[in-house]
Amino acid sequence: MHNIKELRKKLKDYKKKLSDRNFDFDINNFEILDNENRKLISEKEKLEQEKGILSKSKEKSNFEKSKKISEKISEISKRQSISQKKLNDLLFILPNLAQNDVPIGKDQKSNKLIKKFGKIKEFSFKIKSHTELGSKSNEIDFDLASKLSGSRFVILKNKIALLERALINYMLDLHTNEFKYDEISPPLIINEDVMFGTGQLPKFESDQFEIKYENSDQRKFLIPTAEVVLTNLVRKSLVNKEDLPHRYVASTPCFRKEAGSYGKDTKGMIRQHQFYKVELVSIVDPKDCNIELERMLNCAKQVLDNLEIPYQVVLLSTGDMGFSAEKTFDIEAWIPSEKKYREISSCSSCGSFQARRMGAKFKTENGSDFVGTLNGSGLAVGRLIIALLENNQNEDGSVTIPKVLKKYMNNLDKI
């Protein structure tokens, strides 16, 4: 969420920067809504002051005057509440502004390649996709999952299920032991306020799995990512500056409707309604966001370096970034069967955008200010399984286990 005082001062600058984010900001509509709301607030405050003066007087004639003023205050309050909602409906869907070094563009075509890492393996045999590798032993089963849950679900069995667990444990150990993230086991069901805090609501409601409760005025949702829970650990709080940064890691299932991806990646495990992800979140002094973003990116890259999977890092354009991000690096792993790189992690700085929505602050010498928040996949487990299976496959259909993963795989050399 943006600072409305800054928004008023720099309307044309905001319009330009929001246009870079593919958002058409209607300045006239904003000014009408804002002026109307401020006028009603001013009227209410004047009447409250007038009522306060009358209340100090003991004259009986002032009682009726005070009563009429109270009725006016009540009527204006109702109008102001409606006015505030209209203004909020506009403010709450404004995306974050991109940092100056983010490439301007409408979509992924304007993304900037930063660097490629690792060597793409040349195979002397016809390579198989992860679905072909998994179906050989029936350890990746889409048909059975479809009977239970419908499309875009999968059941992993035996050694592939073990591989999923091994990758999660390996990444958690790496991020906690080497990079000193605090491991969190969070709830998977969260309320509407938490979803609003990180920007999932109200704009992306159609992509969320909502849980229906009877006799409840509190909406609940399955988490789309652990970022939502981990970032909100500091919601409505005042953090000591000397305690920053906070760094959290969690492995959770994630639930997404993928409402905007109809027809995309319908085969295989690339795009699922339910998938595991190891998530990294940092809470920092806002001035340290860029330094922390580089650090987080390196933590995620280390997973692929250690597993010897080729990848590239891409700086996303203004049109390809997430709603709350001010700058995002994607890590894309090489997928041999597709002969292209696929996103396996997004590391984003959100500045103070989410903190304003959450009411998350830290103490400063002059009082308090909003914290900076960052999030990144460290990594997406399903896509990591795909990359590992395909890059490490052998001619007989077996898959070689990377050295760093063997102790998590019961010392198996191959699966």
N, C-alpha and C positions, 0 to 999 in steps of 0.2 A: 504494500500500500504506500501511496506517496504522501509526502508532507503537503497538506492542502495550502499552507501559507506559501511554500515555494511554488506550488502549482499556480496560484493566483499571480505571483510576481513574474513568472516566466512562461506564460501561456503559449506563446509562439514557439519557444524552444521545446516545450513539452509536445506540442502538436507535431513538430518536425521529428523528434526522437521517437514518438509513438507511431508515426507514419513509417519509420524505419522498421518498426516491429509489426508492420502490416495491420495497424490499428488506426482507424479513422476517428480521431478525437474531435468531437463537435464542440468547439469553443463557445459558440453562442448558447447552446443548450446548457453547458456547464455554468456559464455566467448567470443565466436566468435562474437556474435551480439554486445556485450558491447565493445570489442576491436575495432571492425570496426567503431562503432559510435564515440568512443572517438578519434580515428585516424582522422576521417573526421572533427570533431570539432576542433581538434588541427591544421589541415591544414588550415581550414577556418580562424581561429584566427591569424595565422602567416601571411596569405595573407592580412587580414584586417590591421594588424600592418604595413606591407610593404606599403600598399596603403596610410595609414595615414602619413607615412614619406614622400612619394612622393608628397602628397597633399600640404605639407608645402613648397616644392620647387617651384620656379617660372620659371624653365627651361621648354621650350616648348616641348623638347624631352621626358619629363616625362609624358606628357599628354597621349601619345599612350601606354606607359608602364602601366599607371594607368587604362586605358580603358581595356587592356588585362587582368589585374589582376581582374577587376570587373567582367569580363566574367567568369574567373575561379572561383571566389567567388560564382557567381550565379549557376554555374554548380555543385560545391561541395555542396552548400546549398540544391539543389534538391536531391542529393544523400544522404545527411545527414538526410533530412526529411524522406526519405523512410527507411533509416537505423533506425531512432528513432522510427518510427511506428512499425517496426518489433520487436524492443526491448520492446516497450510498450505493444505490444500484448502479450508478455510473462509475463512481470511484472504485468500487470493488472489482470491476472487470478491466481496469487499466493495467496492462502488463508492466513489468519493471523496465527501466531504461537501460539500454546496452552501454557498456563502457566504450570509450572512444576508439580503442584498437580492435573492436569487434567488426568484422567485415559486414558491410551493408548488402542485403540481398533478400529476395522473397522466399527462398527455400534452400535446400541442401546443395543446390548447384553453386551457390556462392560461398560454401564452406572453404576454409583454407587448410590445405595439407601442411602440417608442421614437420613431421618426420616419419619415416618408416623404420621399423625395428625388426631384427631377426631375419633369417634366410628362409625363403619359401622353398619347401622340399620338392624335388622332382621325383615323381614316382615312375617306376619301370613297368607298372601294370595299370589296368583300368581301375581307377579309384571308385569307391562306393560312398554314398551319402550316409549320414548318421542314421537315417531311417532304414537303409539297406543293411548296415552293420548291425543295428539293433534287432531287426526283424529276423535275421538269420538264426539267432538263439531265442527269439521271442522275448527279449528282455526290454524292448521298447515297444509297448503295446497301445496303439491308438484305438483299435477297434473295441477292445474291452472297456477302455476309458469312455468311449463314445456311448456305449450301452449304459454306463453308470451316470454320466454327466453331460453328454452331448459333445459337440465339436470343440476343438481347441483345448482339450485336456489329454493327458498322457499318463500311463502307468509304467513305472520303471520297476524292473524285477532283478533279483539276484545280484550279479556282479555290477550291473549298471546302477542299480539302487545303491550298492555299496560305493560306487564311484561318486555318486551324488553326495553321499554322506561324507566321504573322504575329502572331497573338494571343499565342502563347507567347513569341516574341522581344520583342514590345512589353512584356509584363508583366515579363519578366526584366530588361530595360533599365530600366524604371521602378523596380523594387524594388532593383536594385543601384546605379544612378546617383543616383536621387533620395532613396531611403530607406536606402541604405548597408548592405544585406544582403550577406553573402558568398555568392557563387554556388557551389553544390556539384553535382557530377555523381556521384551515389551508385550503389552496386550495386543491382540490382533483385531479387536473391535474398539472403535473410537467414536467420539461424539462429533456433532456438527461443528462445534467451535474449534476443535482440533483440526478438522479438515479445512476450515476457513483459514486458520492460522498460516498454513503453508501454501495456500493458494489453490487447493483442489476444488473448493467451493467459493463462489457459486458458479463459476464459469464452466467447470468441467464435470458437472453433476451427472451428465449422461454416461460418463465412463466409469462411474462408481457402482459398486455393489452395496446397495442399502439393505439393512436388516429391518424387517417389519416387526414392530412390537405392538401388542395391544395395550391400551390404556397407558400410553406413554407420550408425553409431550416433547421428549428428547429423541432426536433422530440419531441412529447409530449406523456405522458403516464398517465393512471389512477394509483393512488397510490396503491401499494401492501400492505402497512401498513403506519400508521401515523409516524412511526419511521423515514421514509425517509425525510419527510418534517420537522419534529421537529429537527432532528439532523442537517439538513442543514440550520437552522436558523442562525448558526454561520459560515457558509461557507465564505471563502475569507474575514475573519475579524481578528482583533487583539483585544482580550478581556482583560480587566483589571483583574489581578490576584485576587484583592480584591473583585471583583464582582462574582467570582466563589464560590460555584457551581451554575449553571443555572439548574433549574428543570422544565420540561414542561409536561403537560398532555393534551391529546386530545381524543375526541371520534369521530371516522370517520368510514364510510364504507371502506372496503378493497377489492381489486379486484385482483384475481389470477387465472391464467389458470389451475393451478395444473397439469402442463404438465408431471411431473414425477410421478404422482400418479394414472396412468391408472388402473382401476379395484379396487382401494382401497376405502373403505367407500362410496360406491355408494348409499347406503340407508341412509336416515335420514339427519340430519343437521351437522354431524361431519365435512365434507369436502365440502365446498361450493365455488363457484366462486365469490360470493359477501357475505360479512359478516361484522358485526360491531365489533369493538374492541376499548377498552379504552387503550391507549398507554402511557407509561411513558418513558421519555428521560432525561438523566442527562449529563451535560457538566461540567467536573471537571479538576483539576490538575491531571495529569496521576498517580502520586504517591498515590492518594486517590481512585483509581478505585476499589480496592478490598473492601474497607470500604463502598463505595457507592453501590457496588453490593449487599452486605449484607443488606444494608438499603432498597434498591429497592425490594429485595426479600421479606423482612418483610412487606413492604407496600402491595404487591400483596397477600401475605398470609393472611393479615388481612381481606381481602374481604371474603375469604372462612371461616375464623374463625367466623366472624360476622354472616354469613349466615348458619353456623353450617353444612357445607358440608365436609365430610371426604376427605382427600387428602394426597399425599406424595410428598416429595421433592427429586429430583434426580440430581446428578452432571453428566452432559453429557460427554461422551468419546470424544477423538480427532476425531473419525470418524463420530460422530453424531452431532457435533456442526455446527452452521451456518458459512458461508464463512468468515464473518468479525469478528467473535467472538474469544476471547482468553480464555474465560471461561464462561460456561453457566449452570445455574440451571433451570431445568424444574419443574413446579408445575403440578401435575397430580391429577385431581379430580376423585372420585369414581363414576363409572357409573353402577348402579345396574343391568340393563338389560344385560350388557355385562360381569358383574362380573369381572371387571378390572378397573384400573386407566387409565385415558386419559389426555393427555397434555391439559392444559387450560391456561398456561402462560410459556413463556421462558424469563428469565432475563439474559442478557449478558453484559459482559464487553468487549469492543473492543479495549481497550488501545488507542494508537494514530493512529491505522491503518486507520480508516475512516477519521480522521483529516488530515492526509497526502493527502488523495484523495481530500478532500474539501478545503485544504489550510486554515484550522482553527487553529489559534494560540492564545496564551496568553502572556502577558508581564512578563518577569522574570528579576531578578537582572542583568543578563548578556545579556539581549536582549529579545529574544522571543523563545518559544518552542510550539510544537503542543499540543493541549488540549487532554484530554481523553474523550471518549464518551461511554455511556451505554444506553441500551434500554431494556424495559420489558413490557409484557402485563399485564394490571392491571384491568380487565382481558379480555379474548376473550368472547364476549357477547353470541354468539350462543351456544358455548359449556357450558357456565354458565347456560343458559336456560335449556339445556339438563340435567345437573347435578341437578339443583334445582327441576325440574319437577319430575325426577325419584326418587330422595332421599326423597322428601316430599309428595309422592303420598299416597292416601288412598284407601281403598278397593273399594269404590264406584266410583273410577276414578277421584275424585277431588284431588286438590293439596293444601296443607297447606302453607300459606304465612309466611315466617320468620318474627319475630317481627320487626327487623330493616328495613324491606322493606314495612311494612304496610302503613306508611304515604305516600309512593310513589305510592301505589296501591289503593288509595281512601279508605283506612282503611278496605279493604277486608280481611277476615280471610282465605278464600279459593277461588280457581278458579276452 
